[in-house]
Amino acid sequence: MKSIKFRPLVPVITFFLIALALSAWVWWVSNERAASAQSRKESLEMAHAAARNKLRQSDAERNLILAHLSTFKHYERRGITGGGNRLAWLEAAHEANRSAGLYGMQYALDAATPVPGSPEMERTLMKLRMPLLTESDLPAFLAALAARNTGLFWTKSCTLIRTGNLQPAMANQPGLESECEFYWYSIKKKGDS
């Protein structure tokens, strides 16, 4: 029987084993990188889809803004947006008092409070006290105040009180006084709670 000599095959077998180990290592690294690339691809696809949705949403918001921009500008010109302009309301009341030919006024403004049922809106109570010559002075004042187009207000109440004699002693001497309460409405500023 012939004996097989393995000694000349040792370098070939060693080379084969090293090549096999190297091939296994290359296969394993390739699989890891392929899995990493697949994971990166999926995360990029999700980011792309999120960006596409955000773009679609921003387009919808832009269209909504453009559709209501003229209404917003109208409200902005009237002083209804941005939390209300208390100084403009007071100036409008003073100008209406002067243009109606009245005799001055006293006022008080309360703090703004939320409008029930409308979390975006708030209202501010203004109390006015004015001397009047005749009963028709009050509607003239209210018309002059509305004509100022300064804001959105609602007359809560007005009371007329006779302060002097039934027949004034002097001409153009006020004998009446009005006490009125108005709600000035405004849209809250973004971020106000």
C-alpha positions as CSV (number, residue, x, y, z in Angstrom):
1,M,0.0,0.0,0.0
2,K,1.2,3.4,-0.9
3,S,1.4,6.1,1.6
4,I,0.3,9.5,0.7
5,K,2.6,12.3,1.6
6,F,0.8,15.3,3.0
7,R,3.8,17.5,3.5
8,P,3.7,19.0,-0.1
9,L,0.0,19.7,0.3
10,V,0.3,21.7,3.6
11,P,1.0,25.0,1.8
12,V,-1.9,24.5,-0.6
13,I,-4.3,23.5,2.2
14,T,-3.1,26.5,4.3
15,F,-3.5,28.8,1.4
16,F,-7.0,27.3,0.8
17,L,-8.0,27.8,4.5
18,I,-6.7,31.3,4.5
19,A,-8.6,32.1,1.3
20,L,-11.7,30.5,2.8
21,A,-11.4,32.5,6.0
22,L,-10.7,35.7,4.0
23,S,-13.7,35.0,1.8
24,A,-15.9,34.4,4.8
25,W,-14.7,37.7,6.3
26,V,-15.4,39.6,3.1
27,W,-18.8,38.0,2.8
28,W,-19.6,39.0,6.5
29,V,-18.4,42.6,6.0
30,S,-20.3,42.9,2.7
31,N,-23.5,41.7,4.4
32,E,-23.0,44.2,7.3
33,R,-22.4,47.0,4.9
34,A,-25.4,46.0,2.8
35,A,-27.6,45.9,5.9
36,S,-26.3,49.3,7.0
37,A,-26.9,50.7,3.5
38,Q,-30.4,49.3,3.5
39,S,-31.1,50.9,6.9
40,R,-29.7,54.2,5.8
41,K,-31.8,54.0,2.6
42,E,-34.9,53.3,4.6
43,S,-34.2,56.2,7.0
44,L,-33.6,58.5,4.0
45,E,-36.8,57.4,2.4
46,M,-38.7,58.1,5.6
47,A,-37.0,61.5,5.9
48,H,-37.9,62.2,2.2
49,A,-41.5,61.2,2.8
50,A,-41.7,63.4,6.0
51,A,-40.2,66.3,4.0
52,R,-42.7,65.7,1.2
53,N,-45.6,65.7,3.7
54,K,-44.2,68.8,5.4
55,L,-44.0,70.5,2.0
56,R,-47.5,69.5,1.2
57,Q,-48.7,70.8,4.6
58,S,-46.9,74.1,4.1
59,D,-48.5,74.4,0.7
60,A,-51.9,73.9,2.2
61,E,-51.1,76.4,5.0
62,R,-49.9,78.9,2.4
63,N,-53.0,78.4,0.4
64,L,-55.1,78.9,3.6
65,I,-53.2,82.1,4.4
66,L,-53.6,83.4,0.9
67,A,-57.3,82.6,0.9
68,H,-57.8,84.6,4.1
69,L,-55.1,87.2,3.8
70,S,-57.5,90.0,2.7
71,T,-59.8,89.2,5.6
72,F,-56.9,89.3,8.0
73,K,-55.6,92.6,6.5
74,H,-59.1,94.0,7.0
75,Y,-59.1,92.9,10.7
76,E,-55.6,94.2,11.1
77,R,-56.6,97.6,9.7
78,R,-59.5,97.7,12.1
79,G,-57.3,96.9,15.1
80,I,-58.9,93.5,15.9
81,T,-55.8,91.3,15.5
82,G,-52.8,91.1,17.8
83,G,-54.4,91.4,21.2
84,G,-56.2,94.7,20.7
85,N,-54.9,98.2,20.8
86,R,-56.2,99.8,23.9
87,L,-54.7,103.2,23.1
88,A,-56.4,103.2,19.7
89,W,-59.8,102.4,21.4
90,L,-59.3,105.3,23.8
91,E,-58.3,107.7,21.0
92,A,-61.4,106.6,19.0
93,A,-63.7,107.3,21.9
94,H,-62.1,110.7,22.5
95,E,-62.4,111.6,18.7
96,A,-66.0,110.4,18.6
97,N,-66.8,112.5,21.7
98,R,-65.3,115.6,20.0
99,S,-66.9,115.0,16.6
100,A,-70.3,114.5,18.3
101,G,-69.8,117.9,20.0
102,L,-69.9,116.4,23.5
103,Y,-68.4,117.7,26.7
104,G,-65.6,115.2,27.5
105,M,-65.7,111.9,29.1
106,Q,-64.3,109.7,31.9
107,Y,-63.2,106.2,31.1
108,A,-61.9,102.9,32.7
109,L,-60.6,99.9,30.9
110,D,-60.6,96.5,32.5
111,A,-58.1,93.7,31.7
112,A,-58.8,91.6,28.7
113,T,-60.7,88.3,29.4
114,P,-61.3,85.3,27.1
115,V,-64.5,85.3,25.2
116,P,-66.6,82.3,26.4
117,G,-66.6,79.6,23.7
118,S,-63.9,81.2,21.6
119,P,-60.4,80.6,22.9
120,E,-58.8,82.7,20.2
121,M,-60.8,85.8,21.0
122,E,-60.6,88.1,24.0
123,R,-62.7,91.1,25.1
124,T,-61.9,94.2,27.1
125,L,-64.6,96.0,29.0
126,M,-64.5,99.8,28.6
127,K,-66.7,102.0,30.9
128,L,-67.5,105.5,29.8
129,R,-69.2,108.3,31.6
130,M,-70.1,111.4,29.5
131,P,-72.2,114.5,30.1
132,L,-74.9,115.0,27.4
133,L,-77.1,118.0,26.4
134,T,-79.9,115.9,24.9
135,E,-80.8,112.2,24.6
136,S,-79.8,112.3,20.9
137,D,-76.2,113.0,21.8
138,L,-75.7,109.4,22.8
139,P,-76.7,107.8,19.4
140,A,-74.5,110.5,17.7
141,F,-71.6,109.5,19.9
142,L,-72.2,105.8,19.1
143,A,-72.4,106.5,15.4
144,A,-69.2,108.5,15.5
145,L,-67.4,105.8,17.4
146,A,-68.5,103.1,14.9
147,A,-67.4,105.4,12.0
148,R,-63.8,105.5,13.4
149,N,-63.5,101.8,12.3
150,T,-60.9,101.3,15.0
151,G,-61.9,98.0,16.3
152,L,-64.8,95.6,16.9
153,F,-67.0,96.7,19.8
154,W,-70.3,95.8,21.2
155,T,-72.4,98.1,23.4
156,K,-73.2,96.1,26.6
157,S,-75.3,98.8,28.2
158,C,-75.9,102.5,28.3
159,T,-77.8,104.3,31.0
160,L,-79.0,108.0,30.9
161,I,-79.2,109.8,34.2
162,R,-80.6,113.3,34.6
163,T,-78.1,115.4,36.5
164,G,-79.6,118.8,36.7
165,N,-82.9,120.6,36.5
166,L,-85.5,119.5,34.0
167,Q,-84.8,122.7,32.2
168,P,-81.2,123.8,32.2
169,A,-80.5,127.2,33.5
170,M,-77.9,128.1,30.9
171,A,-77.9,127.3,27.2
172,N,-75.7,124.3,26.2
173,Q,-75.4,123.3,29.9
174,P,-75.4,119.4,30.0
175,G,-78.3,118.1,32.1
176,L,-77.8,114.4,31.3
177,E,-75.1,112.0,31.9
178,S,-74.6,108.6,30.2
179,E,-72.9,105.6,31.7
180,C,-72.0,103.1,29.0
181,E,-70.1,99.8,29.0
182,F,-68.6,98.5,25.8
183,Y,-66.8,95.2,25.0
184,W,-63.9,95.7,22.6
185,Y,-63.1,92.4,20.9
186,S,-59.7,91.3,19.6
187,I,-57.9,88.2,18.4
188,K,-55.2,87.0,20.8
189,K,-51.6,87.3,19.8
190,K,-49.9,84.0,19.0
191,G,-48.4,82.6,22.1
192,D,-50.8,84.3,24.5
193,S,-52.5,81.9,26.8
